[in-house]
C-alpha cells in the first residue's frame, strides 16, 4: 500500500531525523566540548541573554555572520527562519512570519522595522544595508507594540555595530571573487586619551553584474558601493558618557535591477522586443543606473542615576535615490522609469529610564518623537506612444509615543510582564500628477491616527536551563496616503495584529546544545493592500483580514570542540480571511473573495541546516570547513496565488573553508555560494497590459577568496 506524502512533510521528517541523529551523537560522545555561543541581546531594551529573553529572536554574532557569508541585510533570510526579503533594485521588501509590505509610497510605512543601533530607518530603500563591522544582528519576530511601537507589526531587524573602547585594534580583510567581485573592509579602534575612545570603519565593494546585456554590451546589475561609519565615546564621568556617531553609504551601481521577461504576452514583444533563453542574459536598450545615498548622525547620552539608567538617543538621517530603469526588459523602447527619485530626512528623539535589575520589579519608561519630510518623483514613460505619468509627491510625518513595561518576579522562577504604549501619528501629503512636466490633477490632505497597544506576558524558569514563556501582544502600523496616484479613497487607516505566542528555550548537555521552540497565532486586521476595481484602478485600502499560525524550531549542537551542527525550521499556515478584489489580469472573473489564499511572500516551509568542523593543525593554526543548506517552499508575489507570479520551492547550498593562524592574527578562506547554480527569482510582478510577467533573477553561483588580519 502506498501513501502520498507531501514534499514539505517529507522534508520535515528528514529534518527531524537529522536532528535526532545529531542529538544521539551528542549523547554518545564522551568528549566534553565548550558550549555553543549564546548571544547577549537588547531586544527588550536592556542587555539580556538570548536564552533568558521571552521573545522569539534569532541573533547572529559578527563572527557568525562572517562565517555564513552574510554580507547584506537581504542575506539574513538564509539564516533566519520565516524571514523573507525580496530585493527590487533599491527597494528591500522584508517579511517576517508572513507580515510585510511592498507598498512603496512615501506616505506608507514598512511592516518590519529596520534599525541601526536603535535608530529607526523608515524607507524600504534604507532596509538594504551592508553588514560590516557589526557586533550582532537581532531579528525579533512578532509585533512589538510596547517597546518599539510604530511599524513593527512583523518584527524588528536591529543591526548592532561594534562600539568604541580603549583596546587598540585593527581589522582588515580583502575579498576577490568571480564577476570581478572586489571588497575591502577596514576597522580601527582605540583610545584617543584617558576620557575618549574612538572607532572608525570603511567598506569598498564593487563587482560586475550577474546579468549580461547582449544588446548594449556589459552587464545590467553591477555593484559600486562606498560606506563607512565613525564613533567617539566620551567618558564625561564615572556615571555619564556621551557617544557621537556618523555613517554614510553611497551606491552608484545598479544591483538587483535586471528585469527578465517571463511571459509571451508582454507588450514589448509585439514592438520588437526579444528575450534570450539564458536567465542571465537580457536585451535592454537603456542602461540601468542607480544613485542611492544614505547618511546619518546620532548622539547617545547614558547616565547611571543609581536607582535607574537614563538614556537619550538623538538622531538625524537622510536617504535619497535616483533611478533609471528599463522596466520592459527588452530592446524595445516600450516602458521605462526615467528617472525616479525619492528623498527622506528624519529626526528622532527617544528618552528612556530603565530600573536596575535584580529586585522584585523591573521596569522601563520611555517617550519617543519621530519626524520625516519625504518627497518622491516617479516618471513612468511609454516612449512609443508618447505617454507619460509623473506623480510628484511630498509627505510630512510627525509621530509621538509614550510607553512603559514592567516585569514582576513573583518568585525566583515565575514572572509576569505587562506593558502599554500610546502612539499618536500625523501625516500631511500633497500629490501633483503631471505629464511631460504639465500638471493636470492634484490632491492635498492630512490625517491623524492614534493607538493603544498593550502587552501581557508570563515567564517560568523550570530550572537554570529551561525557560517557558507565553505572551499576548498587539501591534500597530500607521495609516497613510497613496502618494503615487490621484484616486479615491486617497488615505488608508492603520493596520493591527494581535499575537498570541508560547515557547520554550532550553540549554542542554552542559551548554553544548540549545533547543528553542515557539508556536504562535496572529489575528491580523485592516491589512493595507493594493486593491483593484472593475476598471483596473488600483487603490491602497484596508481591505483584508488574515490569520497566521506557525511553529518555529531553532537548534544548535556542539558534540565536540571541533564539530558544530545547526538546524532551523519554520512552518507557517498564512491565509487571508476576507479580501474582496478584482484580479487585473482576469477582470472578467469580476470581484473575488480571496479568503483562504496564501499570504504573499509567506512560504509555508523554510529551513536551513548547517555544519562546521575545525581541524586542529597544532602550531600552524586551525582549518574550519563549513556548509549550509537553505530551503524555501513556494512563495507567491500576489494575493491571487497565481503560480506564474510565484517562486516555486528551491534550495541553496553554500560552503567555505577557512584557515586561522595559531596566534589569531590572520586568516584566509575560500567560499562558494549557490554551489548547484540554482536559478530562482527573488521577485516577480505581472501586468498583462504593461509588462506581462517579469522577474528579478537571484544570485547565481559565486566563489572567491578572502584574506584578513587582526592586529
N, C-alpha and C positions, 0 to 999 in steps of 0.2 A: 504494500500500500504506500503510495507516495502522497506527500503533503506539500502544497505550495507554501513556501516561506518567503516573506518579503525580503528584498536586499537589505533594508535597514535593520530588520530583525536578525538577519544573518550576521551583519557587522556587529550588532550589539552582543550577540552570543560570542563572536570571535574575540571582542574586546574583553568580555567577562572572563573568557577562558585564559586570555593573555594575562589579565590581572591576577587571576587565581594562580597561574603558573609562577608569576613573579612573587606573589606572597609566599607560595610554597618554597621558592628558592631562598627567600629571606629567612623563613623559619628553619630551613635546613642548614643554613650557613653557620659555621662555628666561629667565624671571624667577626669581631665587633668593629663596626665602622663608625667614623664620625657621622653625626646626624645630618639630615638634609637641611638645606638652607631655609630658615624661617624669616621672612622679611618683616621689618617693622614698618607699619603703615600709619598714615594720618587721615584716613578716610572719615574718622569720627571727630576730626578737627583737633585731635591730640594724638600723641605717639602711643601706639598700642601694638602688641604682637598680632600678626595676621591670624594666628590660631586662637587668639582670645578676643577677636573683634566680631561681634554678632551681625555681620553683613556678608553677603556673597561678594567676594573680592578675588580677582586674580592679580597678584602682584609679582612683577618681574624685576629683579635687581639689574643694575647696569651690566654686571658680568654675564648674567643670564641672557640679557638682550644681545650683547655682542656675540656670545656663543651661538645663539639661534639666528644670527644674521638679520636681526630686526633693525632696519635702518630708517624706517619711516613709520608714522602712526598707522598707515594702511597695513603694514606688515604685521601689526599686532594680532590681526584676525587669525593668523596661522598658529598662534599660541593660546588664544583666549576662547574658550567655548562660548557659543551663542553670540559672538561678536562678528558682525559683517560690515565691511566698509568698502563701498564702491568708489572708484576714483574716476571722475569725469572731467578731464583737463585740469582745471584749477579748483574743482569742487569735490570735497570729500563728504560722502553721504554715509554716516555712521548709524548702525542699528545694533541695539543690544536687546536680546530676547524678543526680537520682532518689533521693537519700538524705535522709530526713527522717522526721517522725512527727507524727501528730495525736492521740496519746495524752496526755490532759491530767491524768492522775493526779499528785498532788504527790510521789509516791514513784517516778515515772518521770522521765526526762530527755529533753530535745531532742537531735536528732542533728546540728544545726548550732549551733555556739557563737556567741552574740552577746556582744560585749564593747564597753565604752566605755573608751577609754584603757587597755586591757589588763585591765580588771576584768570578770569573768565575770557574766553575767546568767542566772539559772538557770531561770526560768519562761517558758512560752510567752507569757504576757501581757507580760513585760518585753522581748520581742523587738520589740514595737511601739514604735518610738522616733521622735520628731520630729527631723528633720535640720535643725539650725540652728547657726550659728557653729562650723562644723567645718572643720578643715584638709583632711581627706580621709576617704574610706571605702574600706577594703580588703576585698574579697570573695576569700578564699583558698579554692580549690577542692580537694577531695580530703581524705582523712584526714590529720590532723596529730598522729600518735600520740606524737611525741617532745617537741616544744616546747610543745604545747598540751594534749595528753593527753585528759582525760576529755571525752566527749560532743562530739567534733569529728570524728566519722566522715564527715560530709558536708562539713565545712569550717568556716571561721570568717568571721564578719562583724565587722570591727573598726572602730568609729567613733572617729576620732582628732580630738579637739576642738582648736580654736585655743588655743595656750598663751600665758600672760602673758609680756611682755617690756617693755623700758624705753621703747619708742617710743609716744608718746601717739597715740591714735586713737579715733574714734567712728564707728561704722557703724550706720545705721538704715534700715529700709525699711517701707513700708506697702502692703499689698495689699488691693484690693477687687474682688470678682467676683460672678458670678451666684450664686443661692441665698444672697444676703446674706453672702457669704464675706468675712470681715474678719480680717486678720492684721497684727500689728505685731512687728517684731524689732529689738532694740537690743543692741549690744555695745560696751563701753568698755574701753580698755586703757591702761596706762601705769605709770610708776614711782611708788611711794609715797615712797621715799628711795633712797639710793645702793645699799642692800643688799636692796631689796624691790620686786618688780613684782606687779601685780595685773590681773586681767581678770574682768569680770562681763558676763553676757548674759541676756536675757529674751525670751520669746516669749509672745504672747497670740493665740490663734486661735479664732474662733467662726464658725459658719455654720449655716443651716437644713439640714435633712435633704434628701437627694435623693428620698426616697420619701414620698409623701403618705399620711396616714391618713384615708381617706374616712369611716370610721365615727366616729372621735373628733375629727377635725379636726387641723390641724397636720401636722407631719412626724414620721417614725419615728426617723431616724438623724442627729440634729444633732451638731455638733462644739462643744465648750466646754472649751478647754484653756488652762491656765497652766503654763509651765515655765521654768526658769532654772538657771543654774549660775554659780559663782564660784570663783576660784582665786587663790592667793597663792604666789609663788615667792620663797623666801628664799635669798639667796646667803650661806651661812654662811662660806665661804672660797673661794679660787680653785678648790679641788678638791671642795668639798662644797656641795650645795644640797638644800633641802627644799621640796617643793611640797605645799600643803594645799588640798584641793578639796572642794566640796559641790555637790549638784544636787538638783532636785526636779521632779516633774511631777504635775499634778492635773487629771484629765479627768472632768468631770461630764456630758459629752454621752453619746451612745449611737451612735457611728459604727459602720457595718457591722453593725447589729443588725436590719435589715429582713429579715423572713422571708417569702418568697413561696412559696405552694403551687403545685407544678408538675405534679401528677397528679390524676386524677379519683377515685382510691381513697383519698384522705386521709380518715381517720375524722371529722375536724372537719366535713367537708362533709355528713355524714349527721346532724349535730346542729346544723344551722342556719348553718354557715359558708358564706361566699360568696367568690369570687375575681373580681377585675376582669380585664379584658383588657389593661390597661396594666401593663407590668412595673414601673413606678414608682408604682403605687398599690396599697394593701392595705386590708383591713378588719380592724383589730385592736381588741379591746375592752380591752386592757391597755397602759398606757404603758410602753414600754421605758425603763428607767433604768439608768445605769451610774455608779459612783463608783470610778474607777481611780486609785490613788495610788502614786507611787514617790519615794523619796529615797535619798541615799547620801552617805557621807563617805569620803575617802581621804587617805592620806599617802604620798608618794613621796620616798624618800631616795636621792640619787645621789652616789657618791663615785668620783672619779678616783684610783685607787690606784696609778697609774703603770704597772704591768705589766698591769693589767686594770681594768675598770669594774664597780663593785659597785652593785646596785640592790635596794632593799627597797620593796615595794609592799604597803601595808596598806589594807584596805577593809571597810566595813560598808555593807550595802544592805538596804532594806526595800521590799516591794511588797505591795499589798493591793487587792482589788476587792470590790464588792458589785453584784450584777446581778439585775435583774428583767426577764424576757424572755417575751413572748407567743410561744411556740415553735410553736403551731399556725398562726400567721399569719392568723387569721380572727377574726370577731366571736363565734364560738362559744367558750364557756367550757370548752374541751376540755383543753388541755395547756399548762402554764406551768413556768418556772423561777422560784420565788417564795419567798424570794430565794436566790441562790447567793453564797457568799463564799469567798475564798481569801486567805491571808496567807503571807508568806515573809520571814524575817530571815536574812541571811547574813553571815558573816565570812570573809575570805580573807587569806592572807599568803603572799607569794612572795618568795624570795631568789634573786638571780641574779648570777653572776660571769661576765663576758664578756671574753675576751682582746682586746687591741688587734689591729687588722687590719694587714696589710702584711707579715707574716712568712710562713714556710712552713706554719705551723699556726694555724688559727683555732678557738677552742673556746668553748663555753658550758656552764656547770654551773648547776643550779638545784634548788630544793626548794619544794614547794607544799603548802599546807594549806587546806582548804575545809570550812566548817560551815554547814549550813542547818537551821533549825527552821521547818517549814511546817505549815499547817493548812488544811482545806477543809470546807465545809458545803454540799452540793448538795441542793436541795429540789425534787424532781420531783413535780408535783401534777396530778392529773386531777380537777378540781372536780366534774364531773357525776356521777362515781362515788365521790366522797369517797375517792380512793386517793392515798396519799402515801408516797413512798420518800425517805428522808433520811439518806444516809450521811455521818457526821461523822468526820473523819479527822485524824490528826497523823502527821508523819514527821520524823525527825531523820537527817541525813546527815553523816558525817564522812569526808572523803577526804584521803589523803596521797599524795604523789608525790615522787620524785627523778628527775632527768633529766640527760642530758648529750649533747652533739652536737659533733663535731669535723670540720673540713674540712682535708685535707692537700693543699697545692698542689704536686703532683709537678713540674710545670713552670709557666711563666707562662700556659700555655694549658690544662693538664689538672689537674683537681682531683677528689678523692674525698671523699665525706662518709659518716659513719656516726654513728648516734645510738641511744640506748636510754632508755626510760622505764619505771620500775616504779610501778604505781598500786595503791593499797590502799583499798577502799571499804567503808564500814559503814553500813547503814541499819536503822532501827528504826521500825516502823509500827504504829499502832493504828487500827482501824475499828470504829465502832458504827453499826449500822443501826437507824434509828428510823422510826416512823410517827406523825405528829401529836405528836411530842415524846416518844413512849414507845419505849424501846429494846426490840428483840426478838432481836437477834443481835449478836455481836461477834467480833473477831479481833485478835490481837496477835502480832507476830513480829519477828524481827531476823535479819539475814543479812549475810555479808561476801563480797566477791569481790576478787580481785587479778588483775593482768595485766601482762605484759611486752610492750612494743610497740617494735619496732626500726624503723630507717630506714636504707636504703642508697642512695647517690646518686653520680652522676658528672656532671661538667660539663666541656665542652670549648669553649673560645673559639677559633673558627676565625680570627677577627680581632677588631678593636675593635667591629665592627658585627654579628657573627653569633655566637650562642651556642647550643650544643646541650646538652641535659640529659636524663637518664633517672633514674628512681628506683623503688624498691620500698619500700612503707611499710605498716605495719599500724596500723589504727585500732581504738579500744576505746570502747564505750559502756556505761555502768554498768548493772548489773541493778537490780531494784526490786520494788515491790509494786503491786498494783491497789488503790488507795485509795478506789475508788468503788463497791465491791461486796463482798459476802460470798460467797466461792466457793472451789473447789479446782481447780487449784492457785492459791494466793494470790501467790506470788513468781515471778519470772522471772529468768533469768540474763543476763549481758552479751551484747551482740552484737559481732561483729568483722567487719572488712573488710580484705582485702589489696588494695592498689592498686599497679598496675604502669603507669607513665606515662613517656612520652617526648615531648620537644617541641623547638621551635626558636624563638628570639627574634631578630628581625632589625631593624636600623635601616638605612634605605636613603636614598639621594639626599641626602647631607649632612644627615641628621636630619629631612628633610621627610616621611618615612614610616616607620611601624613595621608589621611584619607578623609576628604571633605565631601559632604553631600548636601544639596539644597533642593527643596521642592517648592513650587510657587504657583499661585493663581492670580492672574491680573484681570480686573474688570475695567475695561478701557471705554470711556465715553466721550462723545463730541469730537471724534477724530477730525483733524484738519486735513481734508483730502481735495484733490483735483476732481471736480465733478462736471460731467458733460450733460448738455441738454439736447433737445430734439434737433437743433440746427448746429450742433457741434461747437457751441460756445462753451469754453471752459471757465469755471469759476472755482475759487477756493472756498469751501464751505465746511461747516461742522456737520458732516453728512453721514457719519458712520459710528457704529459701536463695534467692539471686538472683545474677545476673551482669549487669553493666552495661558495655557497650562504647560508646566515644564518641570524637568528634572535635570540637574547637573551633578556630575561627579568629577572631582579632581583628586588625583593621587600622585604621589612621588615616593619612590622607594630607593634606598641605598643599601643593598645587601652587603657590600664590602666597601672598603675605602676606594676601590677602583671603579666600581660599577654604579651608575645611577639610572633608574628607569622612571618613566612618567607616562601617564595616560589621563586625558581629559575628554569627557563626553558630555554632550548636550542633547536632550530630547525635548522637542517643542511640539505643542499642538496649538498653532496660532490660527484663529479663524475669525472672519468678520461676522458680526451679528447682523444688524440692519444696515444696509448700504444700497440705496436705490440710485441708479445712474444709468447712462447710456454708453455703450461701447462705441467710440467714434469710428472704429474700423468696421463695425457691424450695426449701423444705425437703424436698419430695417427691423432689427430684433426689438426695437423700442426700449422702454425702461426695463431694467433688470434689477432684481434684488440679489446682490452678491453674497447673501448670507451663506456661510459655510465655506466660502473660498479662503484659501491660504493667504495670510498677510504677505505683503511684498518684502523681499529680502529677509525672509524668515524661514530658512531651511529647517526641516523637521529634525534633521540629524546632522550634527557636526562632531568631529572627534580629531584629536591629534595624539599620537603616541611617539615617544622619544626614548633614546638610549644613548648613554655616553660611557666610554670605558677609557681609563687612564693607565697607560703602561709606564711603570717606573723605570727610568733609564739611569738610575743611581746618580752618579756625579755629573752626568750630562744634563739631566733635567727630566722632563716627562713628555709623553706623547699621548694626546687625547683624541679619540675617534668619536664623532657624534653623528647621529642620524635622527631625522624627524619626518613623520608622515602625517599629512593633514588631509582629511576627507570632509566634503560638504555635500549633502544631498541637494536635490533640485531647489532652486530659488527662483521665484517669479519677480519680474520687474514692473508688472502692472497688476491691479487687483482683479483683472478679468481671468487670471490663471490660464493664459494662452501659452502653450508650450513653445510657440515660436518666439515669444518675448520672455524667455526664461533661460537659465543656465542649468543644464542637467547636471546630475551628480558627477563630481570629479575629485581626483586626489593629486596631491603634490608631494613629492619626495625630495628632501634636501639632505645633504651630508657635508661634513667638514673633517679636516684632520689638522690638529694644532700642536706645535712643539713649543714648550715653555722652558726657558733656561732654569738651571737649578737655583740661581740667585734671584729669580723673578724679575730680572732687569730687561729682558727682551723676549719676544715671541715671533713665530712665523706660522702662517696657516694657509691652507688651500681649501677651497669650497666648491661645491656645485649645487645649484638650486634648480628645482623642477627637472630632476635628472631624466625623467622619461619624456621631456619636451611636450608635456600635456598642453593641448590647445584648449583654451577656455576664454570666456568673455566676462569681464568684471562688471560690465554694464551693457544693457540693451535698451532700445527705445523703438517705438513704432508709431508712424503716422502715414497712412496709405496715401494721402493727398500731398504730402510734403517730401518725405524721405523714404517711404517704405519702412522696412525693418533695418536698423543699423545697430552696430555693436562696437565696443571698445575692447580690443584684444588684451588679454592678460599677459604677464611677463613670460617669455619663452625660457628655454634652458639658458642659464648663465653660469659662468665659472670664473675663478680668478684666484689671486693670492694676496695675502696681507703680511706686512712686516711692521712690528711695533716695538716701542721701547717704553720703559717706566723707570724714571730716574728720580 
